[in-house]
Amino acid sequence: MPVPQALARDPSIAGPLGSLAMSVVRPAVPMMIVRAVKWHRDLAPLFVVHDLGLLYAAPKEQLHLGPRTALEAIAPAGNPVRELAAKYRAIVDEIAVSEASVKARSLRLGDDLVAVVLARVLGAIATRGEAKAPYAANVPFDPELVRDLDPQLATLWNAVPRDFDVAMLGAMVKSQLHVLTLADAIDIDTLRLLGMLGAESGAASALAQVDLLAAMSTPEANDIVNFSLELLPSVLETRRARATGTHAVSGYSGVGGKGSLDSMVLTELAWDDEELARRLAEGELLFYTRDQAPEPARRLHYVLIDASASMRGDRQVFARGLAIALGKKLQVAGEEVWFRFFDSRLYDVQRARERQLPAAYLLGFKGERGRNPARVFTQLATELGLVRSREQRDLVVHLITHAALHVPRQLVADVRREAHLFAVFILPSGGKLDLEYLDLLDGHAVVDHATLQQKNARAAAATKIVDEASAVSLRPPAMT
């Protein structure tokens, strides 16, 4: 469908769509162009975002590489733009065959992840361009609007000044080596992990994309990603438990004290009339029960991660990888999970949404506020008390920290009064665990320095801890 004339005269529509005259990647279906429009909201110009984004997001067989026919109309032979377009085509061709691009296509990345990849590759180019776009990006998300767009590209290109588009094309060509290096350095393992755990799409918006970009740009994140990928296969074997109920959604699975008359155990009819009436009134009749999905989780799990300076290097990798694996296991089992970092204070809660973990936040977070365990536990005890009184839920705190976390015994008792408390202590080289509050904990695990240095031993220790932590006692917290 041709772009209506009224829209074609609108710079916010003609500007971005007309820039596609410089595009050298053509998708098989218009919906792919609509995805590019979404990525373009925060990046410019559209033709670069469109081409590079599709190279990371769309299967190779759904793309065709080659210049648009409109290029001859807007930049005839001898025009300097024609030479820039040829060099730009060479950049796109090289990215198309790069290992990162080829592997990324198989991951079926979501829009948030594609936008972050583009920001990583094109961010420096956007800051180098001196020209400013003379139009705002306001293209509707309508596949019909971009269907059969090629015959109109020359007209749309000429509808607005193109100094910005040509300047950005020149900046990209001038920074060819920089662009190719960044494009090839995209960490596919990080993309794979974020895709598995969920990238907080939708309402997460700008803040989530900041976390995603931090995760993609943090050198330490790669080690955490690799460790997490070692642990997740065993974690994903977890299955949500079933329960028995009275709704006729599956076969009979047991016997219970509630149900409808048609599911009553037939031997109950052997009682005389008076005894049968009494058993019915007092709820003593037996009924066959059926499989049903479990009720919403009544437990809330706090995964509390030490982010102070004592948790750098291997300890940070182990702690964050363990937190991701534990959070995913609890989530798969149907539990609700909250994550919090701490150093000299507690940072904001990050809630795990359905089928999603705040993985980017866990990978990229940096704490630089010293160390004050007493203050942290005072704040934690207060907040746990408020949550428990407001929601009437069982709370479980999973603490992942350094072995030298010295907290006054009374503060630990205050936290333990509100919640179950399981701790993981990571020892320094040659260190030992000597804390006065260990007997107040529901359980604890110790990871020594030697274990952190051995890949297999480290993964085995983390897997064991995940199993132990997810099986913390469900009895009411003790009144200490």
KEKE-344601 format. One record per residue (C-alpha): residue number from 1; residue in three letters; z, y, x. Coordinates in pm, 1 decimal, padded with zeros to 6 digits. Layout:
<pts>
  pos  code        pz        py        px
  NUM   ala         Z         Y         X
...
</pts>
This chain:
<pts>
  pos  code        pz        py        px
    1   met   00000.0   00000.0   00000.0
    2   pro  -00094.2   00338.1   00152.0
    3   val   00183.7   00585.1   00218.4
    4   pro   00183.4   00829.4  -00077.5
    5   gln   00052.1   01175.8   00012.5
    6   ala   00382.9   01342.1  -00077.0
    7   leu   00564.6   01113.6   00167.7
    8   ala   00292.0   01145.1   00429.9
    9   arg   00359.8   01519.6   00441.9
   10   asp   00733.0   01462.0   00495.9
   11   pro   00803.3   01491.3   00874.1
   12   ser   01101.2   01254.4   00847.1
   13   ile   00861.4   00980.5   00733.3
   14   ala   00530.7   01075.1   00895.9
   15   gly   00706.3   01137.0   01227.9
   16   pro   00853.7   00789.1   01286.3
   17   leu   00571.8   00594.5   01115.3
   18   gly   00297.9   00790.8   01290.9
   19   ser   00449.5   00708.3   01630.2
   20   leu   00352.8   00344.5   01566.0
   21   ala   00002.4   00444.5   01672.0
   22   met   00135.0   00393.8   02026.8
   23   ser   00284.7   00054.7   01940.8
   24   val   00144.0  -00254.9   02111.2
   25   val   00339.2  -00522.5   01918.1
   26   arg   00215.9  -00611.9   01571.8
   27   pro   00432.2  -00834.4   01348.9
   28   ala   00299.2  -01085.9   01098.8
   29   val   00490.2  -00944.4   00800.1
   30   pro   00589.7  -00587.9   00698.7
   31   met   00957.5  -00683.8   00666.9
   32   met   00978.4  -00692.7   01047.7
   33   ile   00876.6  -00327.1   01058.9
   34   val   01153.5  -00252.9   00808.7
   35   arg   01404.4  -00416.2   01046.1
   36   ala   01274.0  -00189.1   01322.1
   37   val   01331.7   00112.0   01096.1
   38   lys   01695.3   00005.5   01068.1
   39   trp   01732.7  -00021.6   01447.0
   40   his   01565.4   00316.7   01481.2
   41   arg   01841.2   00497.2   01291.9
   42   asp   02031.0   00550.6   01616.9
   43   leu   01747.5   00523.2   01869.2
   44   ala   01412.0   00691.2   01917.6
   45   pro   01116.1   00691.6   01919.0
   46   leu   01029.2   00429.3   01660.8
   47   phe   00732.8   00274.1   01842.0
   48   val   00945.1   00181.2   02147.1
   49   val   01233.1   00053.1   01933.7
   50   his   00984.3  -00142.3   01721.3
   51   asp   00808.8  -00308.2   02016.7
   52   leu   01108.4  -00400.4   02230.7
   53   gly   01326.0  -00494.1   01934.7
   54   leu   01071.3  -00742.4   01802.2
   55   leu   01039.2  -00897.8   02148.2
   56   tyr   01409.4  -00990.4   02128.6
   57   ala   01434.6  -01064.5   01757.1
   58   ala   01114.0  -01229.4   01631.6
   59   pro   00952.9  -01566.7   01720.7
   60   lys   00654.7  -01537.1   01952.5
   61   glu   00416.8  -01695.0   01701.1
   62   gln   00488.8  -01412.5   01453.4
   63   leu   00383.5  -01139.2   01695.8
   64   his   00052.6  -01020.4   01835.4
   65   leu   00041.4  -00805.3   02147.1
   66   gly  -00233.6  -00548.8   02181.4
   67   pro  -00301.4  -00175.4   02132.8
   68   arg  -00355.8  -00033.3   01784.8
   69   thr  -00700.9   00081.3   01680.7
   70   ala  -00554.7   00425.6   01606.2
   71   leu  -00504.3   00482.5   01980.4
   72   glu  -00876.5   00549.5   02028.0
   73   ala  -00867.0   00822.3   01762.7
   74   ile  -00559.5   01004.6   01894.7
   75   ala  -00619.0   00949.0   02268.1
   76   pro  -00987.1   00903.9   02358.1
   77   ala  -01094.7   00796.3   02706.9
   78   gly  -00991.0   01054.5   02967.4
   79   asn  -00687.1   01170.7   02773.3
   80   pro  -00369.5   01148.9   02993.3
   81   val  -00188.6   00977.5   02706.5
   82   arg  -00434.1   00688.0   02737.3
   83   glu  -00316.2   00614.8   03093.5
   84   leu   00050.1   00632.9   02987.6
   85   ala  -00024.5   00393.7   02700.0
   86   ala  -00180.0   00142.3   02940.8
   87   lys   00123.5   00152.3   03167.8
   88   tyr   00352.8   00119.1   02866.9
   89   arg   00156.5  -00188.2   02756.8
   90   ala   00218.4  -00341.7   03101.3
   91   ile   00595.1  -00287.5   03060.6
   92   val   00595.9  -00452.2   02718.8
   93   asp   00391.7  -00746.9   02847.4
   94   glu   00639.4  -00805.5   03127.8
   95   ile   00941.3  -00789.3   02896.9
   96   ala   00769.4  -01028.6   02654.6
   97   val   00761.0  -01306.2   02916.7
   98   ser   01104.3  -01236.5   03069.1
   99   glu   01364.9  -01511.2   03047.0
  100   ala   01607.4  -01292.7   02851.4
  101   ser   01348.6  -01207.0   02587.2
  102   val   01229.0  -01567.4   02548.4
  103   lys   01581.9  -01704.9   02508.2
  104   ala   01696.4  -01424.8   02277.4
  105   arg   01421.7  -01506.0   02025.4
  106   ser   01567.8  -01852.7   01970.7
  107   leu   01907.9  -01706.3   01876.6
  108   arg   01784.2  -01524.0   01562.8
  109   leu   01987.6  -01214.6   01641.9
  110   gly   02125.6  -00996.3   01364.5
  111   asp   02035.2  -00629.6   01335.7
  112   asp   02359.3  -00506.1   01494.1
  113   leu   02304.6  -00719.2   01803.3
  114   val   01940.7  -00613.6   01835.3
  115   ala   02040.3  -00246.7   01808.2
  116   val   02297.8  -00295.9   02084.3
  117   val   02045.5  -00470.8   02309.6
  118   leu   01806.6  -00179.7   02258.8
  119   ala   02081.0   00073.7   02327.9
  120   arg   02158.8  -00112.4   02649.4
  121   val   01794.8  -00113.0   02762.4
  122   leu   01683.7   00228.3   02634.6
  123   gly   02003.5   00432.0   02653.1
  124   ala   01931.1   00577.4   02994.9
  125   ile   01573.4   00662.9   02894.9
  126   ala   01691.3   00852.8   02587.2
  127   thr   01918.9   01070.9   02799.7
  128   arg   01644.2   01145.5   03052.9
  129   gly   01393.2   01273.0   02799.7
  130   glu   01398.5   01652.9   02786.7
  131   ala   01212.2   01692.7   02457.3
  132   lys   01390.5   01666.5   02124.1
  133   ala   01246.6   01496.8   01820.1
  134   pro   01104.2   01757.6   01575.9
  135   tyr   01177.5   01526.2   01284.3
  136   ala   01469.5   01331.3   01146.6
  137   ala   01449.3   00956.1   01086.0
  138   asn   01449.0   00899.8   00710.0
  139   val   01204.2   00616.9   00643.1
  140   pro   01298.9   00413.8   00331.0
  141   phe   01367.0   00041.4   00370.4
  142   asp   01059.6  -00054.5   00166.8
  143   pro   00823.4  -00328.0   00291.2
  144   glu   00548.1  -00199.4   00061.7
  145   leu   00556.6   00138.0   00235.4
  146   val   00456.1  -00013.5   00570.0
  147   arg   00210.6  -00272.7   00442.1
  148   asp  -00147.1  -00217.7   00577.2
  149   leu  -00026.1   00081.4   00776.0
  150   asp  -00281.8   00074.0   01059.8
  151   pro  -00563.1   00270.7   00884.4
  152   gln  -00321.2   00560.7   00823.6
  153   leu  -00162.7   00579.0   01169.7
  154   ala  -00398.5   00843.3   01311.0
  155   thr  -00339.5   01071.3   01010.2
  156   leu   00037.6   01023.5   01029.5
  157   trp   00033.8   01085.4   01405.8
  158   asn  -00142.6   01419.0   01361.0
  159   ala   00088.3   01526.4   01077.4
  160   val   00363.6   01642.1   01315.8
  161   pro   00382.2   01766.2   01679.4
  162   arg   00398.6   01473.3   01922.6
  163   asp   00545.1   01634.1   02234.1
  164   phe   00861.1   01426.9   02192.0
  165   asp   00682.5   01092.5   02160.1
  166   val   00458.6   01161.1   02460.6
  167   ala   00758.4   01280.8   02665.9
  168   met   00953.7   00963.1   02586.6
  169   leu   00648.5   00753.8   02672.4
  170   gly   00628.3   00931.7   03007.6
  171   ala   01001.3   00888.9   03071.7
  172   met   00975.3   00516.0   03007.6
  173   val   00678.5   00476.8   03241.5
  174   lys   00853.5   00680.3   03510.3
  175   ser   01163.9   00458.0   03477.2
  176   gln   00969.8   00132.4   03458.9
  177   leu   01174.6  -00051.7   03720.6
  178   his   01502.4   00060.0   03563.7
  179   val   01391.7  -00052.6   03217.4
  180   leu   01268.7  -00391.5   03338.6
  181   thr   01590.3  -00451.4   03532.4
  182   leu   01808.3  -00376.2   03231.2
  183   ala   01586.4  -00580.8   03001.0
  184   asp   01606.8  -00884.6   03225.8
  185   ala   01982.0  -00843.0   03282.8
  186   ile   02076.6  -00889.8   02917.0
  187   asp   02344.9  -01161.2   02910.6
  188   ile   02214.4  -01429.6   02674.9
  189   asp   02546.4  -01618.2   02679.4
  190   thr   02721.3  -01311.0   02538.7
  191   leu   02459.9  -01282.2   02264.1
  192   arg   02500.5  -01651.4   02185.8
  193   leu   02880.6  -01620.9   02159.6
  194   leu   02861.8  -01309.0   01943.3
  195   gly   02609.3  -01481.2   01720.5
  196   met   02836.8  -01785.1   01681.1
  197   leu   03149.1  -01585.7   01603.3
  198   gly   02991.8  -01305.3   01400.6
  199   ala   02917.4  -00956.4   01522.6
  200   glu   03113.2  -00767.0   01256.6
  201   ser   02801.1  -00650.4   01081.8
  202   gly   02784.5  -00451.9   00760.0
  203   ala   03081.3  -00221.1   00717.8
  204   ala   03169.9  -00233.9   01085.8
  205   ser   02898.1   00028.3   01158.3
  206   ala   02935.5   00264.7   01452.9
  207   leu   03273.4   00148.7   01583.7
  208   ala   03161.0  -00212.2   01588.6
  209   gln   02846.7  -00115.3   01779.5
  210   val   03063.4   00064.5   02035.9
  211   asp   03261.1  -00259.7   02081.0
  212   leu   02939.5  -00459.7   02106.8
  213   leu   02795.7  -00226.7   02368.1
  214   ala   03122.7  -00241.9   02565.8
  215   ala   03111.4  -00622.6   02554.6
  216   met   02751.2  -00620.3   02681.1
  217   ser   02832.3  -00372.1   02959.4
  218   thr   03164.5  -00508.4   03088.7
  219   pro   03119.7  -00724.8   03403.0
  220   glu   03440.0  -00922.2   03334.6
  221   ala   03315.1  -01016.8   02987.7
  222   asn   03068.4  -01271.5   03124.5
  223   asp   03347.8  -01493.1   03262.9
  224   ile   03532.9  -01476.2   02930.0
  225   val   03212.7  -01564.2   02745.1
  226   asn   03145.6  -01868.1   02963.5
  227   phe   03503.1  -01991.2   02922.8
  228   ser   03489.6  -01941.2   02545.9
  229   leu   03164.9  -02136.2   02522.6
  230   glu   03336.4  -02423.9   02704.4
  231   leu   03612.5  -02434.8   02443.0
  232   leu   03426.0  -02370.4   02118.7
  233   pro   03247.0  -02707.2   02077.4
  234   ser   03579.3  -02889.8   02032.0
  235   val   03717.7  -02608.7   01816.5
  236   leu   03419.7  -02615.0   01579.1
  237   glu   03490.3  -02981.0   01503.4
  238   thr   03789.8  -02861.8   01298.7
  239   arg   03752.6  -02916.4   00926.0
  240   arg   03932.1  -02735.0   00650.5
  241   ala   04186.6  -02962.0   00482.3
  242   arg   04135.1  -03079.1   00126.1
  243   ala   04392.5  -03078.3  -00151.9
  244   thr   04443.2  -03251.0  -00485.9
  245   gly   04404.9  -03075.6  -00819.5
  246   thr   04334.1  -03122.4  -01189.2
  247   his   03986.6  -02967.1  -01213.5
  248   ala   03704.6  -03217.2  -01272.3
  249   val   03499.5  -03121.1  -00966.0
  250   ser   03504.0  -03457.8  -00787.7
  251   gly   03641.7  -03812.1  -00814.6
  252   tyr   04005.7  -03909.9  -00851.2
  253   ser   04199.4  -03887.0  -00524.4
  254   gly   04562.1  -03953.8  -00614.2
  255   val   04841.3  -03929.4  -00869.0
  256   gly   05038.3  -03616.4  -00962.7
  257   gly   05262.6  -03464.5  -01226.5
  258   lys   05008.6  -03226.0  -01378.8
  259   gly   04678.4  -03279.3  -01552.3
  260   ser   04491.3  -03308.2  -01879.4
  261   leu   04545.0  -03587.6  -02133.5
  262   asp   04213.3  -03753.7  -02050.2
  263   ser   04333.8  -03805.2  -01690.1
  264   met   04676.4  -03946.9  -01782.7
  265   val   04766.9  -04277.8  -01618.4
  266   leu   04711.6  -04534.3  -01898.2
  267   thr   05035.4  -04724.7  -01829.1
  268   glu   05226.2  -04418.8  -01954.1
  269   leu   05122.2  -04524.2  -02306.6
  270   ala   05344.6  -04831.9  -02273.6
  271   trp   05656.1  -04617.7  -02332.1
  272   asp   05793.6  -04600.2  -02685.0
  273   asp   05729.6  -04280.2  -02880.5
  274   glu   06066.2  -04112.6  -02806.4
  275   glu   06055.4  -04185.1  -02431.2
  276   leu   05691.6  -04074.6  -02410.0
  277   ala   05777.3  -03744.7  -02583.0
  278   arg   06072.3  -03691.2  -02346.5
  279   arg   05862.5  -03758.1  -02035.5
  280   leu   05594.0  -03522.8  -02165.6
  281   ala   05851.7  -03244.9  -02235.1
  282   glu   06018.0  -03281.8  -01896.4
  283   gly   05696.4  -03312.8  -01696.7
  284   glu   05750.6  -03671.7  -01584.6
  285   leu   05417.3  -03812.7  -01699.7
  286   leu   05176.7  -03920.2  -01426.9
  287   phe   04814.9  -03802.2  -01413.7
  288   tyr   04523.4  -03886.0  -01189.4
  289   thr   04437.4  -03589.6  -00963.9
  290   arg   04103.7  -03484.7  -00819.0
  291   asp   03976.8  -03327.5  -00497.9
  292   gln   03971.4  -02950.3  -00496.6
  293   ala   03937.1  -02674.9  -00238.8
  294   pro   04265.5  -02557.9  -00085.2
  295   glu   04434.1  -02246.2  -00219.5
  296   pro   04396.0  -01921.8  -00024.7
  297   ala   04591.8  -01921.2   00300.8
  298   arg   04955.3  -01825.1   00265.1
  299   arg   05004.4  -01798.3   00639.2
  300   leu   04912.4  -01502.0   00853.1
  301   his   04860.3  -01559.6   01224.2
  302   tyr   04913.3  -01279.8   01474.9
  303   val   04736.1  -01346.8   01806.8
  304   leu   04910.6  -01107.9   02045.9
  305   ile   04734.0  -01062.5   02381.1
  306   asp   04881.7  -00899.4   02691.1
  307   ala   04637.9  -00636.2   02826.4
  308   ser   04859.1  -00488.4   03098.5
  309   ala   04764.9  -00469.5   03466.8
  310   ser   04938.6  -00802.5   03537.8
  311   met   04671.3  -00980.1   03330.0
  312   arg   04365.2  -00898.7   03539.2
  313   gly   04119.2  -01147.5   03686.8
  314   asp   04158.5  -01517.4   03603.0
  315   arg   04458.9  -01451.4   03378.9
  316   gln   04258.3  -01210.3   03163.7
  317   val   03968.9  -01456.9   03136.0
  318   phe   04201.9  -01738.0   03029.7
  319   ala   04400.5  -01523.8   02785.4
  320   arg   04100.9  -01379.3   02601.1
  321   gly   03901.7  -01702.2   02600.6
  322   leu   04206.8  -01882.4   02462.5
  323   ala   04255.4  -01613.0   02196.1
  324   ile   03892.8  -01647.1   02080.6
  325   ala   03914.1  -02027.8   02064.8
  326   leu   04251.8  -02025.2   01887.3
  327   gly   04138.6  -01763.7   01637.6
  328   lys   03823.5  -01959.0   01556.8
  329   lys   04015.4  -02286.5   01510.4
  330   leu   04261.4  -02121.8   01273.2
  331   gln   03980.3  -01951.7   01084.0
  332   val   03782.5  -02273.5   01043.2
  333   ala   04100.6  -02437.6   00913.2
  334   gly   04120.8  -02171.0   00640.4
  335   glu   04390.2  -01949.3   00791.8
  336   glu   04393.1  -01569.7   00814.0
  337   val   04403.7  -01430.7   01168.2
  338   trp   04486.1  -01086.4   01307.2
  339   phe   04440.1  -00988.3   01672.9
  340   arg   04637.4  -00727.5   01866.0
  341   phe   04645.5  -00621.0   02228.4
  342   phe   04953.2  -00471.6   02392.6
  343   asp   05066.1  -00320.8   02721.5
  344   ser   05325.7  -00043.8   02688.1
  345   arg   05255.6  -00034.4   02313.6
  346   leu   05088.7  -00231.4   02036.4
  347   tyr   04726.5  -00143.6   01968.8
  348   asp   04560.6  -00143.7   01626.5
  349   val   04519.3  -00465.6   01432.1
  350   gln   04174.6  -00625.7   01436.2
  351   arg   04130.8  -00857.3   01136.3
  352   ala   03908.4  -01162.5   01144.2
  353   arg   03674.5  -01146.6   00847.2
  354   glu   03522.8  -01443.4   00670.3
  355   arg   03324.4  -01645.6   00926.8
  356   gln   03355.7  -01359.0   01175.5
  357   leu   03587.8  -01279.9   01463.6
  358   pro   03611.1  -00938.7   01632.8
  359   ala   03466.4  -01105.6   01942.8
  360   ala   03308.1  -00790.1   02084.7
  361   tyr   03643.1  -00610.8   02066.6
  362   leu   03819.3  -00900.0   02239.2
  363   leu   03560.3  -00906.9   02517.6
  364   gly   03541.5  -00535.4   02589.9
  365   phe   03895.1  -00402.2   02526.6
  366   lys   04067.4  -00222.0   02814.8
  367   gly   04437.1  -00131.2   02817.0
  368   glu   04558.2   00125.1   03066.3
  369   arg   04901.8   00230.6   02947.4
  370   gly   05146.5   00057.8   03180.8
  371   arg   05393.0  -00204.5   03059.1
  372   asn   05689.6  -00176.8   02820.0
  373   pro   05774.9  -00514.2   02656.2
  374   ala   06093.5  -00384.5   02489.8
  375   arg   05903.7  -00113.2   02305.3
  376   val   05630.1  -00358.8   02202.6
  377   phe   05874.2  -00612.3   02057.1
  378   thr   06070.8  -00341.4   01875.7
  379   gln   05751.0  -00220.3   01708.0
  380   leu   05637.5  -00577.9   01641.1
  381   ala   05963.6  -00678.1   01469.3
  382   thr   05946.3  -00370.8   01245.9
  383   glu   05584.3  -00428.0   01145.3
  384   leu   05634.7  -00799.4   01083.9
  385   gly   05926.1  -00718.7   00854.2
  386   leu   05709.9  -00478.7   00655.0
  387   val   05422.9  -00726.3   00625.2
  388   arg   05652.4  -01007.9   00519.2
  389   ser   05831.7  -00799.8   00256.5
  390   arg   05504.1  -00665.5   00117.4
  391   glu   05299.9  -00984.4   00108.0
  392   gln   05564.7  -01259.7   00098.8
  393   arg   05373.1  -01470.0   00349.4
  394   asp   05467.1  -01703.0   00632.1
  395   leu   05395.6  -01528.4   00962.8
  396   val   05310.9  -01699.6   01291.2
  397   val   05291.1  -01503.4   01616.8
  398   his   05091.0  -01651.8   01903.8
  399   leu   05187.2  -01463.1   02220.1
  400   ile   04958.5  -01488.1   02526.9
  401   thr   05113.3  -01313.6   02823.5
  402   his   05222.3  -01311.9   03186.5
  403   ala   05519.7  -01525.8   03289.8
  404   ala   05719.0  -01214.8   03381.6
  405   leu   05743.4  -01079.8   03026.6
  406   his   06112.1  -00986.8   03033.1
  407   val   06224.0  -00888.5   02683.6
  408   pro   06586.0  -00840.4   02568.8
  409   arg   06698.4  -01158.0   02394.7
  410   gln   06799.7  -00970.0   02079.6
  411   leu   06450.7  -00825.7   02034.2
  412   val   06296.9  -01172.2   02056.1
  413   ala   06554.8  -01288.8   01799.5
  414   asp   06450.3  -01002.3   01570.6
  415   val   06085.8  -01110.9   01589.1
  416   arg   06181.4  -01475.9   01545.2
  417   arg   06377.1  -01385.4   01230.6
  418   glu   06054.6  -01262.2   01069.7
  419   ala   05802.9  -01514.5   01203.8
  420   his   05741.3  -01835.7   01390.4
  421   leu   05681.3  -01760.3   01759.0
  422   phe   05469.9  -01964.4   01997.8
  423   ala   05412.4  -01827.5   02349.1
  424   val   05168.9  -01903.0   02629.7
  425   phe   05292.3  -01793.7   02973.2
  426   ile   05046.0  -01762.2   03262.3
  427   leu   05212.8  -01797.8   03601.7
  428   pro   05113.8  -01599.7   03911.6
  429   ser   05043.1  -01780.9   04236.7
  430   gly   05367.2  -01945.8   04348.7
  431   gly   05555.3  -01813.7   04045.6
  432   lys   05788.1  -01991.6   03804.3
  433   leu   05903.1  -01937.8   03447.6
  434   asp   06254.7  -01794.4   03420.7
  435   leu   06309.7  -01612.7   03091.1
  436   glu   06634.0  -01600.9   02893.1
  437   tyr   06481.1  -01628.6   02547.7
  438   leu   06280.3  -01951.4   02575.1
  439   asp   06521.9  -02140.2   02347.0
  440   leu   06444.7  -01895.4   02064.2
  441   leu   06076.0  -01985.1   02056.2
  442   asp   05919.6  -02242.8   01824.4
  443   gly   05731.2  -02366.2   02126.4
  444   his   05572.4  -02249.5   02447.6
  445   ala   05314.0  -02356.3   02704.2
  446   val   05289.7  -02274.8   03074.3
  447   val   04967.4  -02238.3   03270.2
  448   asp   05004.2  -02229.3   03648.2
  449   his   04777.9  -02064.5   03902.9
  450   ala   04631.0  -02393.8   04025.6
  451   thr   04510.4  -02480.4   03675.1
  452   leu   04326.3  -02149.1   03648.5
  453   gln   04134.4  -02226.5   03967.3
  454   gln   03989.5  -02557.1   03840.5
  455   lys   03724.0  -02540.4   03570.0
  456   asn   03794.4  -02876.2   03406.4
  457   ala   04173.1  -02841.4   03426.1
  458   arg   04156.1  -02490.5   03281.2
  459   ala   03946.1  -02601.5   02982.2
  460   ala   04170.7  -02905.3   02921.4
  461   ala   04485.8  -02689.5   02930.7
  462   ala   04334.8  -02435.9   02687.9
  463   thr   04223.3  -02707.8   02445.4
  464   lys   04570.9  -02861.6   02446.8
  465   ile   04731.9  -02521.9   02386.6
  466   val   04496.5  -02449.0   02095.0
  467   asp   04601.3  -02775.8   01930.6
  468   glu   04972.0  -02710.3   01989.4
  469   ala   04960.2  -02348.6   01873.7
  470   ser   04767.6  -02428.3   01555.8
  471   ala   05029.3  -02692.3   01464.4
  472   val   05334.0  -02463.9   01483.7
  473   ser   05610.4  -02575.6   01243.1
  474   leu   05577.0  -02451.2   00884.9
  475   arg   05949.4  -02446.2   00814.5
  476   pro   06098.1  -02104.1   00718.7
  477   pro   06189.9  -01887.6   01020.1
  478   ala   06545.1  -01946.4   01139.3
  479   met   06809.8  -01682.0   01078.3
  480   thr   06912.6  -01620.6   01438.1
</pts>
